[in-house]
Amino acid sequence: MSSDGWQKLAATLVGLFVVALLLLFLGRVSEIIVLLFIAALLAVYLSAVTDILVRRFGLIRPLALTLAIILTLAAVTGVGALILPPLVSQVQEFIGALPRYAQELEGIMASWAERYPVFEGTVLGAEGGGAVQTLIDDATAFVRGSVLPYITAGGKVAIELVSVVAMAIYLARNPGEYRKGVIQLAPPAQRKIARATLTDLGETMRTWIWAQLFAMLVLGVLTAIGLWLLRVPYALAFGVFTGAVAIVPFFGTLVSTILPALLVLTIGGWAHALAVAGLGVAVHIVEANVVAPLIFEERVSLPPVLTIMSVLIMATVLGVLGLIVAVPTLAAVLVIIRHVLFGQVYGEHGADEIPSAVLVQTTGERKVFTVTEGKP
């Protein structure tokens, strides 16, 4: 082998070794990276509220940020004080009655198996008895396995929580400095694409956060009111649950629609259960296709298959925490791929007109960022 061949081989081996070390390092600090990502999401929210206060009232940024934090804490405290007592009561009552509902649902499933022989040998038949309780146990084990380490960690969780909040406040207080620092990490010739990528990331995360908060509020309120009108027990608890799991696309919609319907099936029969299921479907359709488009000029559009895969992968790796960050993580990855791989490596778009990876306007067209040598 020639000297050039040996040099290329040595360079390849060194490169592979560096990549392996980098992957090992990222694996060891993956939890820290997730915390930083959550802090960045919180910073995007605080920065958005701060920007509104600065534009509307002409406040200096530190004062506006302080007011944004105070308003957020006041809103969370007020809503918590309003709904927390009845919510806790309903949740405790529901958990206490869950074994009875599970047993009654098992009986209904057994009667289906007796009436329709095709179900014999399935989870509905006698041989598959206990399917409902098994599902409950599996869900409980998943949540316990994901949450218990944080509960038992005690001081570590407190330190991480304070760290996340502190990082978010510092990021929101002066985002330009951190943005400038990240851009300077890129080679001078590539800083234009770095600016575009960061701009797209910021706009995407801001749009997702506002849309997600809005969806959670609308779904929770409409579901609670609808279930109350349909005389479903624990309407408030199911409404809050629907709003909370809205952060998990597809799976959240499915579970929040089926769960109250199955409960009603044990106490009100088929007609009542179908009405509850229809309510769940209608509420999600109205929120996604009627209410949200009237409020937001832009939306985050993600491929459904990739979204489901992202949720499954993140849940497997990080548990419940992965469910929370799955969608914004996917959106961030798609933004980076669009700008760096498609734009820079493949050269699919012009130098100054860069379409967003996931932001779609009301016209159905992707948002386009006009990038100059300075700030986009």
N, C-alpha and C positions, 0 to 999 in steps of 0.2 A: 504494500500500500504506500502511495506517495505521501510526502509530508503534508500536502494540502488535505489529503484524505484523513490522515491522522488528526489534523487540526479540526476538521469538521466533526469528526467522531467525538473528539474531546469536548468541543463546544456543545454538541448535542447532549452528551452525558452530563455536563455541568448544568445545562439548561434544564434537563429532566430532574436533576437533583434539587435545583432551586425551586422548581415547580412543586416537587414533592414536599419540600420543607414549608413552602407557602401554604399548601393544602393542609398540612399537619398543623401549622400555626392557626389557620382559620378555623379548623375543627376544634382546637383547644379554646379559642376565644369566641366561638359562635354565639354563646349566650351574651357576651358583651356587645357583639355586633347587633343582635336583636334588640337589646336595650337602647343602643344608640339609634336604631331605626325607629323605635317607639318614641324616643325623645324628639327625633326629627319630625315625626307626625304631629306630636303635641306642639312643637315649635311652629309648624305650619299653621295650625289652628290659631295659636296665640298671635302669630304675626298677622294673620288675616284680620282678626278682630282689632288688633292694634292699628293696622293700616286704615281700617274704616274710621276709627276714632280720630286718627290724625287728619284724614281728609275732611271729615264732617265738622270737626270742632277745632281744628288747627292746634291740637295739643302737641307738645314735644314728645318724642317717641318714648323715653323712659316713663313719663307720666301716663301716657296712653297704654303702655304695656302693664303698668301697675293697675290701672283701672280695668283693663281686660281681665286680669287675674282675679280681681275682686268681684267683678260681674259674673265671671264663670263660677267662682266658689259660691256666690250668693244664689245663683240659679240652681246649682247642684244641691245646695243645702235646702233651698225652698222646696224643690220638687221632692227631695228625700223626706223632708218633714211632712209633706202632704200625703204621699202615697206609701211611705215605708211602713207605718204601723198596720194598716189594713193588708198590705202586701205580705208582711211577715206572718200575720195571722192566717191568711189564706194558704200560703205555702206550707206552713206547719200542719194545717188541717188536711191539705191535699196529700202530703207525705204520709200522714197517719192513716188516711183512708186508701192509700195506693194498693196495699196488699188485697184489700177487699175488691177493689175495682179490677185488679189483675185476675183474681179468681173468677169473678163474674164474666170477664171477657174470655177466659179459658173455657168456661161453660158454653158460651155462645159459639165459640169456634168448634167445640166438640159436637154441638148440635148440628152445625153445618156439615161436619164429616159424616154424621149418621144419616143426614138427609140426602147428601150428594156423595155417592161412593167414590167419585173421582178424587176426592180429597183424602181418602184413606191412604195411609203410608206417607203422607206429607206432615208438615208441622201442625196441620189442623186436626189430624187424626189422633187416635188414642196413643199410637206409638210415638207421636211427636209432642206429647203433652208437656206443658211447662214452657212453651215457646215464649209466651208473654213475659213470664218471670225471668226467663233467660235473657231476653232483650233488656229488661230493666237492670238485671245484674251486670250485663256487659256494659251498658251505658254508665252505670254507677262506677264500675271498675275503671272505665276510661277517664271519667272526670276525677275520681279519687287519685288515680295514678298520675294525673297531670297536675293537680292542684296540691296534693298532699306534700310533695317536696317543698313547695313554697311555704306552706303553713308550718311545717316542722322546722324550716330553716330559721324562722324567727328573725334574729337580728340581721341576717343577710338580706332578707326581703326588704326590711326597713331601709337598709343602706342603699339597696338597688333602687327602691322607690324614690328616695330623696335624690339620688344621683340622676335619675331620669328627669325629675322635675327641675333640678338645677340646670342640667344640660339644655332642657327645652327653653328655660327662661333666658339663658345666655345666648342661645341660638336665635331666639325671637327678638332679643334686645338689639342685636347688631348683625343681622343675617348677611349684610354686604361683605363684612370682613371675612367670614368663613367661606362665602361664595368665592371671593377673590383668592383666598388661599388655595381652594380646591382647583380653581382655574390655573393658577400658577404652577401646579404640579404637572400640568400637561406641557409638552414641548411648545415653544412659541408658534410654530406653524399649525399646531392643532388646537390652539386656544379658542378659535372661532367655533369649532364643533363642541368644545367643552362648554362654552357659554350657551349654545343652543340646547345641549343636553340638560344642563342644570335648569335652564328656563322651562323646558318641557317638563322636567321632573317636578319643579315647584308648582307649575300650573296644574299638572295632573294630580298631585297629592292634595292640593287645595280644593280642587273640584270634587275629588273623591270624598274628602272629609265632610264638606258641606252637604253633598248629596247623601252620604251615609247617615249623618246625624238627622237630616230631614226625613229620610226614609224610615229610620228607626222610630222617630216621633210619630209620624203619620200612621205607620203600621200598628204601633202600640195603641194609640188612641182609638183608631177606627176599629181595631179588633176588640178592645175592651168594651167599647160602646155596643158593637154588634152582638157580642156574646151576652152582654147584659140584657139586651132587648130579646134575645133568643132564650133567656132564662137558663143560661149555662152556669153551673157552679164554678167558683174561682175565676170569674171573668177578668178581674183585675190582674191576677197572677198570670193568666194566659196572655193577656194583653202585653204585660211587661216582658214576658218570655218571647212573644212574637217580635217585639221591638229589639230585644237583645240579640236574638239569633239571626236577625236580618243582616248582620255583618258577615254571615256565612252564606254565600249565594247558593241557590238550588237546594242544598241540604237544609238550611234554615227555613226556607219556604215550605219544604216538604214536611218537616217535623212539626212546625208550628201549625200546619193545617190539619195533619192527621191526628195529632195528640188529643186536642179537645173533641174531635169527632169520635174517636174511640171511647173517650170518657162518656160522652153523651149516648153512645150506642148501648152502654151497659145500664143506662137509667131511663132513656127516652125512646129507644127504638130506632128503626132505620130512617124514618122520615126526619126525625130530629137530627140524627147524625149527618144525613145528606145536606140538610140546611146549614149546619155548622161548617161542613166541608166546603159548601158553595160560598159561604161567607168568606172563608179564608182565601179561596181562589179570587173572588171578586175584589177583596181588599187589596191584594197584591197587584192585580191587573190595573185597578184604578190608580194606585200609587205610582206604578211604573209608567203607565201610558197616558194618564190624564193629568194628575196633579203635578208630578215632577217636571214634565215638559213646560208647564205654565210658569214654573218658578225659575228653572235653570236654562240658560242659553246654551250651555255646553254639558256634555255628559261623558263619562268614561266608558268606552266600549271595549270589552275584552272578549276574545274567542271563548265560547262556552266550554269547549272541550279542555282547553288549557286552564280555564278557571277551575273546573272540577278536579283536574289533575293537580293543580296547585294546592287546593284545599286538602286533598287526600295526602299529598306528600308532606305538607307542612304539619298536618295533624299527626302524621306518623312520627315526624322528627321532633316536634316541639309540643305535641299534645294540644291542650285547650289554647295555649298562647299562639300556637301555629294557626289555629282557626281564625284568630283575630287579625293576624298580619299577613295571611295568605294572599288576599286580593291586592293590597298595596304593594306587596313584594313582587307579585306577577306584573303589575303595572310598571313598576320601576325597572324590572328586567327587560320588558318589552321596549321601554323608552331607550334604554342603553343600547339594546340590539339595533333598534331602528336608526339611531344617530351614528353609532360607532361602526357597526358591522355593515348595515345596508348603505348608510350615507357615506362613511369614510372609506371603507374597504371596497365595497361594490360600486360606489359612486352613482347611486340610483336617483339622487335629486341634485338640484342646482346648488351652487355655492352659497346663495343668499336666501333661497326660499326652501325652508325645511318643514315638511308636514309633521304634525304630531304623531306619536305612535298610537295613542289610544283616545285622545280628545276629539270628540265629534260634535259639531255644531248642530243647531236646530235644522239647518238646511240639509243635513246628511253628509256634509263634506267635512273632512278632517281639518282641524285648525292648523294654520300655517304660520310658522315663526320666521320673521324677516330678521336675519342676523347681519350685524355689521361688525366692524373691528372693535367697537366698544360694547356697551350693554345692549342686548337684543331689545 
